[in-house]
Amino acid sequence: MMVNINYLKDLKNLDNKIPRIKPSLKIGIILDCLLAEVIQDPKLNNKDYLENKSKELNKLNSDDLRKKAKEVIEEKREKDNNEMKKGYFVK
């Protein structure tokens, strides 16, 4: 499965869920962080947890959040790409 934010349940309109966040780059960063957490533990992929966690993440520094999420997401994408290449015998 390709990694993207559509994997997160019911959070396509995050800006409507958290009234204090204006539509901005920070929403994308928060979604990346949530995706990283769900990749590590799929049990966390439920609406209540994701909404509460997004409120917590909104209080943190965007740069720190971005670095944390990017590492996990890139690692997962690389793993998925390698698995797909094996299926097609591509190096």
C-alpha positions as CSV (number, residue, x, y, z in Angstrom):
1,M,0.0,0.0,0.0
2,M,1.3,3.4,-0.9
3,V,1.8,5.7,2.1
4,N,-0.3,8.9,2.0
5,I,-2.7,10.8,4.3
6,N,-5.7,9.0,2.9
7,Y,-4.7,6.2,5.2
8,L,-5.8,8.2,8.2
9,K,-9.4,7.7,9.1
10,D,-11.9,10.6,8.9
11,L,-9.4,13.4,8.9
12,K,-9.6,14.7,5.3
13,N,-10.9,18.0,6.6
14,L,-8.6,18.5,9.6
15,D,-8.9,22.3,9.4
16,N,-12.6,21.9,10.3
17,K,-11.9,19.6,13.2
18,I,-9.5,21.9,15.0
19,P,-10.9,25.4,15.0
20,R,-7.7,27.1,16.3
21,I,-5.7,26.0,13.2
22,K,-6.1,28.2,10.2
23,P,-5.7,26.4,6.9
24,S,-1.9,26.5,6.5
25,L,1.3,24.5,6.1
26,K,1.0,23.4,9.7
27,I,-2.0,21.2,9.0
28,G,0.1,19.3,6.5
29,I,2.8,18.9,9.0
30,I,0.3,17.6,11.6
31,L,-1.1,15.2,9.1
32,D,2.4,13.9,8.4
33,C,3.0,13.4,12.1
34,L,-0.3,11.5,12.5
35,L,0.5,9.4,9.5
36,A,3.9,8.5,11.0
37,E,2.3,7.4,14.3
38,V,-0.3,5.3,12.5
39,I,2.5,3.7,10.4
40,Q,4.2,2.7,13.6
41,D,1.1,1.5,15.3
42,P,-2.0,0.9,13.1
43,K,-4.2,0.6,16.2
44,L,-4.0,4.4,16.7
45,N,-5.9,4.9,13.4
46,N,-9.2,5.9,15.0
47,K,-11.0,9.3,14.8
48,D,-10.9,10.1,18.5
49,Y,-7.2,9.5,18.9
50,L,-6.3,11.3,15.8
51,E,-8.3,14.4,16.6
52,N,-7.0,14.6,20.2
53,K,-3.4,14.0,19.0
54,S,-3.7,16.7,16.4
55,K,-4.7,19.2,19.1
56,E,-1.6,18.2,21.0
57,L,0.6,18.5,18.0
58,N,-0.7,21.9,17.2
59,K,0.9,23.2,20.3
60,L,4.4,22.1,19.2
61,N,7.0,23.7,16.9
62,S,6.4,23.0,13.2
63,D,10.1,22.3,12.4
64,D,10.5,19.6,15.0
65,L,7.3,18.0,14.0
66,R,8.3,18.0,10.3
67,K,11.7,16.3,11.0
68,K,10.1,13.6,13.2
69,A,7.4,12.7,10.7
70,K,9.6,12.9,7.6
71,E,12.0,10.2,8.8
72,V,9.2,7.6,9.5
73,I,7.3,8.3,6.3
74,E,10.4,8.1,4.1
75,E,11.5,4.9,5.7
76,K,8.0,3.4,5.1
77,R,8.0,4.6,1.5
78,E,11.4,3.1,0.8
79,K,10.3,-0.2,2.3
80,D,7.2,-0.3,0.2
81,N,9.2,0.6,-2.9
82,N,11.6,-2.2,-2.3
83,E,8.8,-4.7,-1.8
84,M,7.2,-3.6,-5.0
85,K,10.5,-3.9,-6.9
86,K,10.9,-7.4,-5.6
87,G,7.6,-8.4,-7.0
88,Y,8.6,-7.2,-10.5
89,F,12.3,-8.4,-10.2
90,V,13.6,-4.8,-10.4
91,K,16.8,-3.8,-8.6
